[in-house]
Amino acid sequence: MRAADADSVGRVGFEAWATNPVLNAFGADMVIRIRASFHAFAKNHFNLITVGELGGEIVGWTAREGDRDYISDLWVDPAHQGLGIGSALLSATLRTMRAEGLTRARIDTHAANEGAIRLYEELGFKVIWRGMQHSPSMGMMVDKVKMQQPL
């Protein structure tokens, strides 16, 4: 990602979050907080983000924030979901992690985000934990699923 892509990346992340009824059922204040969080993350951590483009437009992205074996984000523009973009982005990230010599990959999501869990399982991830965890961006406890796979 280039620093100039921050607005597009923030928009894609927020729109993907906002169209998921599991994640966006927390009221108007949460929407404002999350929109700002996506834009700040893209602006401040552009060096951690890999974007997926279609026709020159950013349609998805992934990030690795924190531990090197942890995939912190995977977001696909709602208008482009179901086209294999998420799978392609995640697969590319896993290839990079293997090339770096990592022995496992970790990812997590909201426990009711069945589409994400299904995608991660299709790519070889297994659920290793489910429980309540504090979400810094949401400022509250949420039901999470942690998953991992050997590389």
HUSUL-V210580 format. One record per pair of residues at least 12 apart in sequence whose ideal C-beta (glycine too) atoms are under 7 Angstrom apart, sorted by the first residue. I is the first residue (numbers start at 1). J is the second residue. If there is no record, write none. Layout:
BEGIN
((I/J) (I/J))
END
This chain:
BEGIN
((1/46) (1/49) (1/50) (1/51) (1/61) (2/46) (3/46) (5/46) (5/51) (5/58) (6/39) (6/42) (6/43) (6/46) (8/58) (9/42) (9/49) (9/51) (9/58) (9/61) (10/38) (10/39) (10/42) (12/58) (12/59) (12/60) (12/61) (12/75) (12/77) (13/38) (13/61) (13/75) (14/34) (14/35) (14/38) (15/77) (15/78) (16/75) (16/76) (16/77) (16/78) (17/34) (18/31) (19/78) (20/113) (22/110) (22/112) (22/113) (23/110) (26/138) (30/138) (33/139) (34/137) (34/138) (37/137) (45/63) (45/65) (48/63) (48/64) (48/65) (49/61) (49/63) (50/62) (50/89) (50/92) (50/93) (52/85) (52/88) (52/89) (54/80) (59/76) (59/77) (59/80) (59/85) (60/75) (60/76) (60/77) (60/80) (60/85) (60/86) (60/89) (61/73) (61/75) (61/89) (62/74) (62/89) (62/90) (62/93) (64/93) (68/100) (68/102) (69/97) (69/102) (69/104) (69/105) (69/106) (70/106) (71/93) (71/105) (71/106) (71/107) (74/86) (74/89) (74/90) (86/119) (87/119) (87/123) (90/123) (91/123) (94/151) (97/151) (98/151) (102/151) (103/150) (103/151) (104/148) (104/149) (104/150) (104/151) (105/148) (105/149) (105/151) (106/146) (106/148) (107/120) (107/125) (107/147) (108/144) (108/145) (108/146) (108/147) (109/145) (110/142) (110/143) (110/144) (111/130) (111/143) (111/144) (111/145) (112/143) (117/145) (120/147) (124/149) (125/147) (125/148) (125/149) (126/147) (126/148) (126/149) (127/145) (127/147) (128/146) (128/147) (128/148) (129/146) (130/145) (131/144))
END
